């Protein structure tokens, strides 16, 4: 990864010009782990997914929260994962899309 130093208005800014392959790999791994868990445990909530990934799969350094997973799934996995709302709790229950 190369760094580019730019002097502008007497302030040096550092611009990273890497390809972000580690970031992409982490994103792909997270996608795979979520889809695999939902395939094994249908009708699970985002809290269930976070618990599994953080404690069972030891993905603690990802900073996963229920809210982040709830926003991550529609953004990156909308074609693979669907959800229905639980009437009693109001939570989304995720399952693989048909």
C-alpha positions as CSV (number, residue, x, y, z in Angstrom):
1,X,0.0,0.0,0.0
2,X,1.4,3.3,-1.0
3,X,0.9,6.6,0.8
4,X,0.6,9.9,-0.9
5,X,1.4,13.0,1.1
6,X,-0.3,16.2,-0.1
7,X,0.5,19.6,1.1
8,X,-2.5,21.9,0.9
9,X,-3.1,25.0,2.9
10,X,0.0,24.2,5.1
11,X,-1.7,21.0,6.2
12,X,-0.3,17.6,5.2
13,X,-3.0,15.0,4.4
14,X,-2.3,11.4,3.8
15,X,-4.1,9.6,1.1
16,X,-4.1,5.8,1.1
17,X,-4.0,4.3,-2.3
18,X,-4.3,0.6,-1.5
19,X,-6.7,-1.7,-3.1
20,X,-8.4,-2.7,0.1
21,X,-8.0,-6.5,-0.4
22,X,-8.1,-7.2,3.3
23,X,-11.3,-5.1,3.7
24,X,-12.9,-7.0,0.8
25,X,-11.9,-10.4,2.2
26,X,-13.4,-9.5,5.6
27,X,-16.6,-8.4,3.9
28,X,-16.8,-11.6,1.9
29,X,-16.1,-13.8,5.0
30,X,-18.9,-12.0,6.9
31,X,-21.3,-12.5,4.0
32,X,-20.5,-16.2,3.9
33,X,-20.7,-16.7,7.7
34,X,-24.1,-15.0,7.8
35,X,-25.6,-17.0,4.9
36,X,-24.2,-20.3,6.3
37,X,-25.8,-19.5,9.8
38,X,-29.1,-18.6,8.3
39,X,-29.1,-21.7,6.2
40,X,-28.6,-23.9,9.3
41,X,-30.9,-21.8,11.6
42,X,-33.9,-20.3,9.7
43,X,-36.1,-17.7,11.3
44,X,-33.2,-16.3,13.4
45,X,-32.9,-12.7,14.5
46,X,-30.0,-10.3,14.1
47,X,-29.2,-10.8,17.8
48,X,-28.9,-14.5,17.2
49,X,-26.5,-13.9,14.3
50,X,-24.3,-11.5,16.3
51,X,-24.2,-14.0,19.2
52,X,-23.1,-16.8,16.9
53,X,-20.5,-14.8,15.0
54,X,-19.0,-13.1,18.1
55,X,-19.0,-16.0,20.5
56,X,-19.0,-19.2,18.4
57,X,-17.0,-18.0,15.4
58,X,-14.8,-15.6,17.4
59,X,-15.2,-12.7,15.0
60,X,-14.9,-10.2,17.9
61,X,-12.6,-7.7,16.1
62,X,-15.3,-7.0,13.6
63,X,-17.3,-4.7,15.9
64,X,-20.6,-6.5,15.2
65,X,-23.7,-5.3,16.8
66,X,-27.4,-6.2,16.2
67,X,-28.0,-2.9,14.5
68,X,-25.0,-3.3,12.2
69,X,-26.1,-6.8,11.1
70,X,-29.6,-5.6,10.6
71,X,-28.4,-2.9,8.2
72,X,-25.8,-5.2,6.6
73,X,-28.2,-7.9,5.5
74,X,-30.5,-5.7,3.3
75,X,-27.5,-3.9,1.9
76,X,-25.2,-6.8,0.9
77,X,-27.4,-9.9,1.0
78,X,-30.8,-8.8,-0.2
79,X,-30.8,-11.3,-3.1
80,X,-29.9,-14.2,-0.8
81,X,-31.7,-13.5,2.5
82,X,-35.2,-12.5,3.1
83,X,-37.1,-11.7,6.3
84,X,-40.5,-11.6,7.9
85,X,-41.6,-9.5,10.9
86,X,-42.4,-11.3,14.1
87,X,-45.8,-10.0,15.2
88,X,-45.2,-10.4,19.0
89,X,-41.8,-8.8,19.2
90,X,-41.5,-6.7,16.0
91,X,-38.1,-8.2,15.2
92,X,-37.0,-9.3,11.7
93,X,-36.6,-13.0,11.4
94,X,-34.2,-13.9,8.6
95,X,-34.3,-16.9,6.3
96,X,-32.8,-17.8,2.9
97,X,-34.8,-16.3,0.0
98,X,-36.8,-18.7,-2.1
